[in-house]
Amino acid sequence: MGKKYRVGLIGVGSIAHIAHLPILAARSDVEMVGAFAEHIESVQKVQRNYAIQNAVHNMDELLELELDCAFVLSPKTVHAEQVVHLLNSGVDVFCEKPMGMTLKEAYNMADTAARTGRKLMIAFNRRYAPVYRKAKEVYGTLSPDVLIAQKNRPASEYRATLENAIHMVDILRYFCGECVKVEACSKFADPLYETLTTAQLQFENGSVAMLVADRASGQWVETLEMHGHNRSVFVNCPDTITVTDGEQSHTTSMTPLAYGWAKVIDKMGFSQEVDHFFHCLTQNKQPLTSGSDAYKTQELMHRILITAGLPGLD
């Protein structure tokens, strides 16, 4: 039997319940040795269901449990402080997106990981989702000429574009590399609760992308349309991908591939990103969405926000 990782958790809110608690509980190579949250009662409520060995009150008590790694699933406002403390304590870290509230916080997180030699992975789960992985395979080492990314939801929230559309900003970097030019605009009554952000991005390799992030739509929508090299790809996340060339069009649906038992944690890439994190720990490799790479997504998001007339991540 292989190594069992001693895992600590910070935060047991919605993303923990939707994805990480069931994923970690199902892994044979994981012991959830402890968890803490703002209210210890929250941990105690889930402790038995997910075999969490200890409900603790704070970071110091968590570190006393001799962790191999930690999952930081807390609000983004406290990511930086918690991640830096863990890295400096010799613990590898999986952290939910976005990295933090400022570029300085994000840089400090990535720099601490580099300085300590610990692994830091940021949870940009879309890069691991089957529909986006299949789209990446279509183009291989090439990049599409033009991309149209949409991330729409019915209601706004605090720093809505940062919170939600950052997934699409990261996916655009995944397909196109680094961005050299940004044009953007937004609509808002309160700039911290924007209704709409759009951007046109030009990349070093010549690709051009359009981003649409609306927070007053009729439903949740996440799509990516790509054209180039005599191929077109349309991703309707997380369910289908349609690939078209000069001769045929073919649509793949994720649910039949899973024999009808497709789960959101698999279709959205949550399970695969956790697999990748532990693979990187075992093989001593840097994660695809490492702290240093995720900082570049954070920096591009900053440029989009300020160009659109919204508060940046200064």
DOMARTOR-710583 format. One record per residue (C-alpha): residue number from 0; residue in one letter; x, y, z. Coordinates in Angstrom, 3 decimals. Layout:
<fidos>
    n  res        c1        c2        c3
  NUM    A         X         Y         Z
...
</fidos>
This chain:
<fidos>
    n  res        c1        c2        c3
    0    M     0.000     0.000     0.000
    1    G     1.313     3.456    -0.926
    2    K     1.735     6.544     1.175
    3    K    -1.262     8.026     2.969
    4    Y    -1.233    11.809     2.930
    5    R    -2.116    13.561     6.157
    6    V    -4.471    16.291     4.943
    7    G    -5.772    19.338     6.787
    8    L    -8.711    21.452     5.659
    9    I    -9.475    25.103     6.213
   10    G   -13.097    25.929     5.500
   11    V   -16.069    23.570     5.148
   12    G   -18.436    25.809     3.176
   13    S   -20.195    25.301    -0.143
   14    I   -17.200    24.357    -2.332
   15    A   -16.048    21.873     0.312
   16    H   -19.483    20.219     0.363
   17    I   -19.954    20.288    -3.415
   18    A   -16.523    18.966    -4.306
   19    H   -13.599    18.495    -1.974
   20    L   -15.031    16.691     1.058
   21    P   -16.594    13.853    -0.984
   22    I   -13.545    13.641    -3.264
   23    L   -11.041    13.443    -0.396
   24    A   -13.208    11.042     1.615
   25    A   -13.284     8.631    -1.334
   26    R    -9.494     8.549    -1.761
   27    S    -7.584     5.597    -0.305
   28    D    -4.363     7.646    -0.121
   29    V    -5.788    10.377     2.136
   30    E    -6.383    10.782     5.856
   31    M    -8.291    13.943     6.748
   32    V    -6.540    14.444    10.057
   33    G    -8.104    17.789    10.921
   34    A   -10.143    20.789     9.862
   35    F   -11.056    24.205    11.111
   36    A   -13.499    26.885    10.029
   37    E   -14.733    30.208    11.330
   38    H   -17.156    28.297    13.571
   39    I   -15.941    24.955    14.941
   40    E   -19.554    23.751    14.971
   41    S   -19.468    23.729    11.164
   42    V   -16.632    21.216    11.234
   43    Q   -18.266    19.138    13.939
   44    K   -21.411    18.803    11.810
   45    V   -19.508    17.158     8.943
   46    Q   -16.806    15.417    10.940
   47    R   -18.411    11.980    11.129
   48    N   -19.769    11.889     7.562
   49    Y   -16.341    12.540     6.077
   50    A   -14.101    10.820     8.632
   51    I   -12.359    14.038     9.715
   52    Q   -10.304    12.968    12.700
   53    N   -10.069    16.286    14.553
   54    A   -12.115    19.479    14.640
   55    V    -9.648    22.190    15.662
   56    H    -9.949    25.860    16.525
   57    N    -7.135    27.497    14.569
   58    M    -4.123    27.146    12.284
   59    D    -1.680    26.375    15.081
   60    E    -3.761    23.409    16.243
   61    L    -4.056    22.197    12.648
   62    L    -0.278    22.353    12.131
   63    E     0.267    20.326    15.304
   64    L    -1.321    17.391    13.431
   65    E     1.831    17.014    11.282
   66    L     0.235    17.698     7.911
   67    D     1.618    16.637     4.563
   68    C    -0.669    19.051     2.736
   69    A    -3.645    21.328     3.276
   70    F    -6.734    22.306     1.308
   71    V    -7.530    26.005     1.730
   72    L   -11.258    26.306     0.976
   73    S   -11.879    29.460     2.978
   74    P   -13.096    32.867     1.683
   75    K   -10.709    34.561    -0.757
   76    T   -10.164    37.444     1.682
   77    V    -8.051    35.178     3.933
   78    H    -6.337    32.951     1.352
   79    A    -3.020    34.800     1.344
   80    E    -2.481    34.841     5.092
   81    Q    -3.387    31.168     5.479
   82    V    -1.460    29.887     2.450
   83    V     1.746    31.764     3.328
   84    H     1.612    30.447     6.902
   85    L     1.173    26.872     5.678
   86    L     3.959    27.109     3.092
   87    N     6.348    28.609     5.631
   88    S     5.464    25.714     7.945
   89    G     6.576    23.171     5.333
   90    V     3.109    22.184     4.132
   91    D     2.123    21.779     0.470
   92    V    -1.079    23.652    -0.360
   93    F    -4.104    23.283    -2.623
   94    C    -5.955    26.624    -2.596
   95    E    -9.312    27.582    -4.064
   96    K    -9.393    30.422    -6.584
   97    P    -8.884    33.323    -6.740
   98    M    -5.478    33.479    -5.055
   99    G    -6.252    36.607    -3.086
  100    M    -7.706    40.081    -3.198
  101    T    -4.605    41.914    -4.460
  102    L    -1.673    41.311    -6.782
  103    K     0.642    41.819    -3.832
  104    E    -1.064    38.981    -1.948
  105    A    -0.926    36.714    -4.987
  106    Y     2.739    37.498    -5.632
  107    N     3.603    36.806    -1.997
  108    M     1.869    33.422    -2.173
  109    A     3.719    32.398    -5.346
  110    D     7.023    33.784    -4.068
  111    T     6.706    31.939    -0.749
  112    A     6.064    28.665    -2.588
  113    A     9.178    29.223    -4.706
  114    R    11.303    30.252    -1.733
  115    T    10.248    27.323     0.475
  116    G    10.213    24.732    -2.301
  117    R     6.674    23.686    -1.350
  118    K     3.916    22.960    -3.856
  119    L     1.154    25.525    -4.299
  120    M    -1.727    24.672    -6.627
  121    I    -4.591    27.056    -7.350
  122    A    -7.943    25.425    -8.093
  123    F    -8.671    26.526   -11.656
  124    N   -10.716    23.384   -12.144
  125    R   -11.842    24.218   -15.696
  126    R    -8.394    23.326   -17.047
  127    Y    -9.053    19.778   -15.856
  128    A   -12.679    19.484   -17.043
  129    P   -13.136    16.841   -19.786
  130    V   -14.813    19.226   -22.265
  131    Y   -11.939    21.726   -22.092
  132    R    -9.319    18.978   -22.146
  133    K   -10.904    17.537   -25.298
  134    A   -10.982    21.024   -26.870
  135    K    -7.286    21.404   -26.065
  136    E    -6.585    18.105   -27.839
  137    V    -8.309    19.379   -30.994
  138    Y    -5.768    22.186   -31.401
  139    G    -2.773    20.444   -29.838
  140    T     0.195    22.811   -29.802
  141    L    -1.663    25.294   -32.018
  142    S    -3.860    28.115   -30.751
  143    P    -7.234    29.107   -32.198
  144    D    -7.351    32.339   -34.200
  145    V   -10.385    33.707   -32.386
  146    L   -12.137    32.716   -29.163
  147    I   -15.406    33.847   -27.594
  148    A   -15.729    33.025   -23.887
  149    Q   -18.943    33.627   -21.963
  150    K   -19.524    33.280   -18.211
  151    N   -22.988    34.560   -17.316
  152    R   -25.106    34.229   -14.169
  153    P   -28.442    35.657   -13.009
  154    A   -27.173    37.737   -10.051
  155    S   -24.167    39.826    -9.144
  156    E   -21.948    39.418    -6.090
  157    Y   -19.006    41.183    -4.483
  158    R   -16.214    41.520    -7.080
  159    A   -18.321    39.466    -9.485
  160    T   -15.854    39.368   -12.378
  161    L   -12.935    38.429   -10.141
  162    E   -14.968    35.748    -8.400
  163    N   -16.484    34.060   -11.423
  164    A   -15.121    35.149   -14.821
  165    I   -11.556    34.491   -13.664
  166    H   -12.180    30.879   -14.704
  167    M   -12.572    31.994   -18.316
  168    V    -9.587    34.331   -18.137
  169    D    -7.507    31.356   -17.007
  170    I    -8.927    29.107   -19.748
  171    L    -8.044    31.729   -22.373
  172    R    -4.454    31.737   -21.095
  173    Y    -4.513    27.915   -21.197
  174    F    -5.335    28.007   -24.917
  175    C    -3.448    31.119   -26.006
  176    G    -0.571    31.896   -23.657
  177    E     0.134    35.435   -22.502
  178    C    -1.908    38.523   -23.330
  179    V    -0.280    41.666   -24.736
  180    K    -3.262    43.989   -25.230
  181    V    -6.516    44.522   -23.317
  182    E    -9.594    46.535   -24.237
  183    A   -12.542    46.323   -21.859
  184    C   -15.718    47.963   -20.596
  185    S   -18.217    47.386   -17.823
  186    K   -21.657    48.336   -16.545
  187    F   -22.410    48.959   -12.890
  188    A   -24.315    50.983   -10.330
  189    D   -21.785    49.924    -7.694
  190    P   -18.300    49.161    -9.098
  191    L   -17.820    46.431    -6.478
  192    Y   -21.007    44.670    -7.654
  193    E   -20.717    45.065   -11.420
  194    T   -23.472    43.870   -13.752
  195    L   -21.352    43.364   -16.836
  196    T   -17.727    43.157   -17.941
  197    T   -16.579    42.573   -21.498
  198    A   -13.051    42.469   -22.848
  199    Q   -11.119    41.936   -26.069
  200    L    -7.744    40.334   -25.509
  201    Q    -4.863    40.044   -27.951
  202    F    -2.218    37.413   -27.227
  203    E     1.482    37.185   -28.055
  204    N     0.821    34.462   -30.615
  205    G    -1.761    36.579   -32.496
  206    S    -4.889    34.939   -31.088
  207    V    -7.745    37.301   -30.247
  208    A   -10.352    36.524   -27.589
  209    M   -13.619    38.107   -26.542
  210    L   -14.761    37.745   -22.944
  211    V   -18.390    38.289   -21.917
  212    A   -19.266    38.186   -18.218
  213    D   -22.836    39.245   -17.519
  214    R   -24.440    39.082   -14.077
  215    A   -28.062    39.752   -15.050
  216    S   -28.694    36.831   -17.398
  217    G   -31.643    34.464   -17.398
  218    Q   -29.541    31.473   -16.387
  219    W   -26.063    30.160   -15.647
  220    V   -24.114    29.975   -18.921
  221    E   -20.525    28.953   -19.577
  222    T   -19.427    28.549   -23.189
  223    L   -16.252    28.761   -25.212
  224    E   -16.325    29.075   -28.996
  225    M   -13.099    28.760   -30.975
  226    H   -12.189    28.988   -34.654
  227    G    -8.929    28.502   -36.504
  228    H    -6.822    26.094   -38.553
  229    N    -9.940    25.047   -40.483
  230    R   -11.569    23.762   -37.319
  231    S   -14.265    25.099   -35.047
  232    V   -14.954    24.011   -31.496
  233    F   -17.951    24.890   -29.333
  234    V   -17.837    23.974   -25.631
  235    N   -21.014    24.112   -23.582
  236    C   -19.553    23.513   -20.145
  237    P   -19.761    21.068   -18.524
  238    D   -21.825    18.858   -20.792
  239    T   -20.954    18.930   -24.485
  240    I   -18.271    19.755   -27.035
  241    T   -18.908    20.069   -30.766
  242    V   -15.982    19.871   -33.191
  243    T   -16.470    20.868   -36.830
  244    D   -14.099    20.755   -39.799
  245    G   -14.649    21.047   -43.532
  246    E   -16.216    17.606   -43.772
  247    Q   -18.114    16.817   -40.590
  248    S   -19.471    17.987   -37.265
  249    H   -19.274    15.765   -34.193
  250    T   -20.769    16.385   -30.754
  251    T   -19.546    14.557   -27.657
  252    S   -21.691    14.516   -24.525
  253    M   -20.053    13.805   -21.189
  254    T   -22.969    11.948   -19.585
  255    P   -23.085     8.919   -21.951
  256    L   -19.309     8.586   -21.646
  257    A   -19.823     7.996   -17.933
  258    Y   -22.543     5.409   -18.620
  259    G   -25.172     7.882   -17.521
  260    W   -23.607     8.392   -14.102
  261    A   -21.718    11.591   -14.808
  262    K   -21.246    13.632   -11.645
  263    V   -20.675    17.365   -11.513
  264    I   -17.390    16.839    -9.633
  265    D   -16.091    14.886   -12.643
  266    K   -17.660    16.943   -15.435
  267    M   -16.359    20.218   -13.979
  268    G   -12.856    18.900   -13.374
  269    F   -12.908    18.887    -9.552
  270    S   -11.929    15.220    -9.216
  271    Q    -9.253    15.524   -11.880
  272    E    -7.634    18.590   -10.310
  273    V    -7.355    16.801    -6.953
  274    D    -5.853    13.781    -8.743
  275    H    -3.349    16.128   -10.369
  276    F    -2.406    17.710    -7.045
  277    F    -1.581    14.382    -5.407
  278    H     0.192    13.174    -8.547
  279    C     2.414    16.257    -8.349
  280    L     3.154    15.575    -4.679
  281    T     4.017    11.943    -5.406
  282    Q     6.149    12.702    -8.466
  283    N     7.623    15.959    -7.103
  284    K     6.324    17.964   -10.067
  285    Q     4.977    21.491   -10.314
  286    P     1.178    21.645   -10.794
  287    L    -0.217    22.896   -14.096
  288    T    -1.997    25.655   -12.156
  289    S     0.907    26.441    -9.844
  290    G     1.115    29.613    -7.809
  291    S     3.472    31.205   -10.338
  292    D     1.179    30.388   -13.274
  293    A    -1.972    31.420   -11.421
  294    Y    -0.348    34.769   -10.618
  295    K    -0.300    35.480   -14.363
  296    T    -4.060    34.873   -14.512
  297    Q    -4.515    37.188   -11.516
  298    E    -2.413    39.863   -13.209
  299    L    -4.404    39.615   -16.450
  300    M    -7.646    39.883   -14.477
  301    H    -6.267    43.062   -12.870
  302    R    -5.603    44.565   -16.299
  303    I    -9.121    43.676   -17.472
  304    L   -10.732    45.227   -14.383
  305    I    -8.870    48.517   -14.509
  306    T    -9.299    48.846   -18.282
  307    A   -13.042    48.279   -17.804
  308    G   -13.190    51.079   -15.230
  309    L   -13.553    48.795   -12.220
  310    P   -11.402    48.689    -9.084
  311    G    -8.233    46.728    -9.777
  312    L    -6.307    44.356    -7.573
  313    D    -3.808    46.910    -6.278
</fidos>
